Amino acid sequence: MSHADASAGESFAAGSSGDHLQPLQRCWVSLGSNQDRERSLRAAVSALEQEFGPLVLSPVYESEAEGFDGAPFLNLVAGIQTRRGIGQLRALLRRIESENGRERGGERFAPRTLDLDLLTWGNWSGEIDGYRIPRDEILRYAFVLGPLADVAPDERHPTDGRTYAELWAELGPGWAPLRPCRLDF
């Protein structure tokens, strides 16, 4: 849903979700790590649980690094329910990354202890708080769409309109393989 499509109770000033509490939104967050992978992902899941309560977690997958030569990543997707705005969520995700050794300012495609990206915020689309939602990575990378299709197969991409299962069935076979990994949280 775009700003123009918002129903009563879901309208915002253009480009901002503000600092006040919003209507309850289902959000999907991607989690990835290729340095101290298991510890980093466990710490991130624990921090998200402390902030949001029970999470919906996809299976964990291993995938090759994208855009650079590096150790393989472990990836998953977490579902949260929140009334926080996008700006608040992004700040929280960055704080969790920093608390787990994420260093900013280097190359975009580089090894990292933790990468947390807000993929969706309800059914909203557009630029909100300077952040493009839904994230383009959903339609670009197997390590994002695959876990999302596992955990939310019948949900529809906010701008594409197809379900995540439909998108995965169409796009997934052409991408680099995902290797299932067991990681207990």
C-alpha positions as CSV (number, residue, x, y, z in Angstrom):
1,M,0.0,0.0,0.0
2,S,1.4,3.4,-0.9
3,H,0.9,6.6,1.1
4,A,-2.0,7.5,-1.2
5,D,-3.6,4.1,-0.6
6,A,-3.5,4.3,3.2
7,S,-6.7,3.7,5.0
8,A,-7.8,5.8,8.0
9,G,-5.4,5.2,10.9
10,E,-2.5,4.4,8.5
11,S,-1.9,7.8,7.0
12,F,1.4,9.6,7.5
13,A,2.9,12.9,6.5
14,A,4.6,12.4,3.2
15,G,8.0,10.8,3.6
16,S,7.9,10.3,7.4
17,S,6.5,7.7,9.8
18,G,7.2,10.1,12.7
19,D,8.5,9.2,16.2
20,H,5.1,8.3,17.7
21,L,3.6,4.8,17.9
22,Q,2.0,3.6,14.7
23,P,-0.7,1.1,13.9
24,L,0.5,-2.5,14.5
25,Q,2.5,-3.7,11.5
26,R,3.9,-7.1,10.5
27,C,7.5,-6.5,9.5
28,W,10.1,-8.9,8.0
29,V,13.8,-8.4,8.8
30,S,16.7,-10.2,7.1
31,L,19.6,-11.4,9.2
32,G,23.0,-12.3,7.8
33,S,26.5,-13.0,9.0
34,N,29.8,-14.3,7.7
35,Q,32.0,-13.6,10.7
36,D,31.4,-15.4,13.9
37,R,28.2,-16.4,12.2
38,E,26.4,-18.6,14.8
39,R,27.2,-16.3,17.7
40,S,26.2,-13.2,15.8
41,L,22.9,-14.6,14.6
42,R,22.0,-16.0,18.0
43,A,22.8,-12.6,19.6
44,A,20.7,-10.8,17.0
45,V,17.7,-13.1,17.5
46,S,18.0,-12.7,21.3
47,A,18.1,-8.9,21.0
48,L,15.0,-8.9,18.6
49,E,13.1,-11.2,21.0
50,Q,13.9,-8.9,23.9
51,E,12.5,-5.9,21.9
52,F,9.5,-7.6,20.2
53,G,8.7,-10.8,22.1
54,P,8.2,-14.1,20.2
55,L,9.5,-14.0,16.6
56,V,8.6,-15.9,13.5
57,L,11.9,-17.4,12.3
58,S,12.6,-18.9,8.9
59,P,15.0,-21.8,8.5
60,V,18.7,-20.8,8.4
61,Y,20.6,-21.1,5.1
62,E,24.2,-20.8,4.1
63,S,25.0,-18.9,0.9
64,E,28.1,-17.7,-0.9
65,A,29.1,-14.1,-0.4
66,E,27.5,-11.7,-3.0
67,G,29.5,-8.9,-4.6
68,F,32.9,-9.9,-3.0
69,D,35.1,-12.8,-2.3
70,G,34.6,-13.9,1.3
71,A,33.4,-16.6,3.6
72,P,29.9,-17.9,3.2
73,F,27.0,-16.2,5.0
74,L,24.4,-17.7,7.2
75,N,21.0,-16.0,6.5
76,L,17.5,-16.1,7.8
77,V,14.4,-13.9,8.1
78,A,12.6,-12.9,11.3
79,G,9.0,-11.7,11.5
80,I,8.0,-9.1,14.1
81,Q,4.9,-7.2,15.1
82,T,5.5,-3.6,16.0
83,R,4.0,-0.2,16.4
84,R,7.4,1.5,15.8
85,G,8.0,3.6,12.8
86,I,10.5,2.8,10.2
87,G,13.1,5.3,11.4
88,Q,12.9,3.8,14.9
89,L,13.2,0.3,13.6
90,R,16.2,1.2,11.5
91,A,17.9,2.8,14.5
92,L,17.3,-0.3,16.6
93,L,18.6,-2.6,13.9
94,R,21.8,-0.5,13.5
95,R,22.3,-0.5,17.3
96,I,22.0,-4.3,17.4
97,E,24.5,-4.6,14.5
98,S,26.9,-2.2,16.3
99,E,26.6,-4.1,19.6
100,N,27.6,-7.2,17.7
101,G,30.8,-5.8,16.2
102,R,29.4,-4.4,12.9
103,E,31.7,-1.6,11.7
104,R,30.4,0.9,9.2
105,G,32.1,3.1,6.7
106,G,33.8,0.4,4.7
107,E,32.9,-1.1,1.4
108,R,29.2,-1.9,0.8
109,F,30.0,-5.5,-0.1
110,A,32.4,-6.8,2.6
111,P,32.6,-9.3,5.4
112,R,30.4,-8.5,8.4
113,T,29.6,-9.8,11.8
114,L,25.9,-8.9,11.4
115,D,23.7,-7.4,8.7
116,L,20.1,-6.6,9.7
117,D,17.8,-5.2,7.0
118,L,14.2,-4.2,7.4
119,L,12.5,-5.8,4.4
120,T,8.9,-4.8,4.8
121,W,6.8,-2.7,7.1
122,G,3.2,-4.0,6.7
123,N,2.0,-3.5,3.2
124,W,3.5,-0.1,2.8
125,S,5.7,0.9,-0.2
126,G,7.6,4.0,-1.0
127,E,10.3,6.1,0.6
128,I,9.6,6.6,4.3
129,D,12.1,8.2,6.7
130,G,14.6,8.2,3.8
131,Y,14.3,4.4,3.5
132,R,12.9,2.5,0.5
133,I,10.3,0.0,1.5
134,P,9.9,-2.9,0.5
135,R,13.6,-3.5,0.1
136,D,14.8,-4.3,-3.5
137,E,16.9,-7.2,-2.1
138,I,13.7,-9.3,-1.8
139,L,13.6,-9.6,-5.6
140,R,17.4,-9.7,-6.1
141,Y,18.8,-12.3,-3.8
142,A,18.0,-15.9,-3.0
143,F,19.3,-15.5,0.6
144,V,16.5,-13.0,1.2
145,L,13.6,-14.3,-0.9
146,G,14.1,-18.0,-0.1
147,P,13.8,-17.7,3.7
148,L,10.9,-15.2,3.3
149,A,9.1,-17.6,1.0
150,D,9.6,-20.3,3.7
151,V,8.1,-18.3,6.5
152,A,5.5,-16.2,4.6
153,P,4.6,-18.1,1.5
154,D,1.1,-16.7,1.1
155,E,2.0,-13.0,1.8
156,R,2.1,-10.8,-1.2
157,H,5.0,-8.5,-2.1
158,P,3.7,-5.0,-1.5
159,T,4.5,-3.7,-5.0
160,D,4.9,-6.8,-7.2
161,G,1.6,-8.3,-5.9
162,R,2.7,-11.9,-6.2
163,T,3.1,-14.1,-3.2
164,Y,6.6,-14.9,-1.9
165,A,6.0,-18.5,-2.8
166,E,5.2,-17.5,-6.4
167,L,8.2,-15.3,-6.6
168,W,10.5,-18.0,-5.2
169,A,9.1,-20.6,-7.7
170,E,9.8,-18.2,-10.6
171,L,13.1,-16.6,-9.5
172,G,14.7,-19.1,-7.1
173,P,15.8,-21.7,-9.6
174,G,18.0,-19.2,-11.5
175,W,19.9,-18.1,-8.4
176,A,22.9,-19.5,-6.5
177,P,21.8,-22.4,-4.3
178,L,20.9,-22.0,-0.6
179,R,22.2,-24.7,1.7
180,P,20.0,-25.5,4.7
181,C,21.8,-25.3,8.1
182,R,20.8,-26.3,11.5
183,L,21.1,-23.5,14.1
184,D,19.2,-23.6,17.3
185,F,18.1,-20.3,18.9
